Every structure is written in C-alpha cells, then in structure tokens.
C-alpha cells in the first residue's frame, strides 16, 4: 500500500478482524441507495489493502466494528484499495 493512503485509514478507518489479524479498513454502510428512482436497498462495502488481509475472499467471515459479516463479493481494485461487499452474518 502506498504511504499516501495510510493517514486516510488512520483518520477514517474502523477495525476489521479476519482470523487472528486486525487492521483498519474503510467501512460504508449505505442504507436504501436510490438509483433513478429505484431503491436498491442496503449496500455495505469495505475498502482495504490486500496486503493487510491475505486470503480474504468470497465467503470469508470478518468482524467489522464489533459486528459479524461475510464477504459477499470478490475484492476488486478501486484505485488504491480493494473493495468488497459484505452481508451481515446470521
């Protein structure tokens, strides 16, 4: 990860735990996203550095800010970070 993004994680990140490792990620829990008048519902995403969480992929169980989630989509690059969607764990 480039040093330019570390301060951003330090200022705006929340803790994510995957296995025994905890690092800061950007967490976006957008409720009721509207697109062209249609409501898409809840979209929860994380933005993270792949080097922080090797092996994090679809189906992985994580804890973000004290809540349990499962990775719903494969991580894809969004520029400096990887982005993935989450589903709340049952």
C-alpha positions in Angstrom: 0.0 0.0 0.0 1.3 3.5 -0.7 2.1 5.7 2.3 -0.4 8.3 0.9 -3.4 6.1 2.0 -2.2 5.2 5.5 -3.2 8.5 7.0 -6.7 8.1 5.4 -7.1 4.7 7.1 -5.8 6.1 10.4 -8.3 9.0 10.3 -11.4 7.3 8.8 -10.9 3.6 9.2 -12.6 1.1 11.6 -11.1 -2.2 12.8 -11.7 -5.3 10.8 -10.7 -8.7 12.1 -10.1 -11.6 9.8 -8.7 -14.7 11.6 -6.2 -13.5 14.1 -5.4 -10.3 12.3 -7.0 -6.9 12.9 -6.3 -3.8 10.7 -8.2 -0.7 9.8 -10.5 -0.5 6.8 -12.9 2.0 5.3 -16.5 0.8 6.1 -19.5 2.1 4.2 -23.0 1.0 5.3 -25.2 2.8 2.9 -28.9 2.3 3.6 -31.5 2.5 0.9 -29.4 3.6 -2.1 -31.6 5.2 -4.8 -30.7 4.9 -8.5 -33.0 6.6 -11.0 -36.0 6.5 -8.6 -35.5 2.8 -7.7 -34.3 1.8 -4.3 -31.5 -0.8 -4.3 -31.6 -1.5 -0.6 -28.7 -1.8 1.8 -25.2 -1.9 0.3 -22.3 -2.5 2.7 -18.8 -2.2 1.4 -15.2 -2.3 2.8 -12.1 -0.8 1.2 -8.8 -2.3 2.3 -5.2 -3.1 1.4 -4.9 -6.7 0.1 -1.5 -6.9 1.9 -3.3 -6.4 5.2 -5.6 -9.4 4.7 -4.1 -12.2 2.5 -6.7 -14.8 1.8 -9.8 -12.5 2.3 -12.3 -13.6 -0.4 -15.9 -14.5 -1.0 -17.4 -16.3 2.0 -14.8 -15.1 4.4 -16.1 -14.4 7.9 -15.0 -11.0 9.3 -15.8 -8.7 12.2 -16.1 -5.0 11.5 -16.6 -2.5 14.3 -17.9 -5.3 16.5 -20.4 -6.8 14.1 -20.1 -10.1 12.2 -20.1 -10.1 8.4 -19.4 -12.4 5.4 -17.7 -11.2 2.2 -20.4 -11.3 -0.4 -18.3 -10.3 -3.5 -14.7 -10.9 -4.6 -12.4 -8.0 -3.8 -11.9 -5.7 -6.8 -9.5 -2.8 -7.2 -11.0 0.7 -6.8 -7.7 2.5 -7.3 -5.5 2.5 -4.2 -7.6 -0.1 -2.2 -9.5 -3.2 -2.9 -13.3 -3.0 -2.5 -15.7 -5.8 -1.5 -19.4 -6.0 -0.4 -20.5 -7.6 2.8 -23.6 -9.4 4.0 -24.5 -9.4 7.7 -23.8 -12.8 9.2 -26.8 -14.7 10.6 
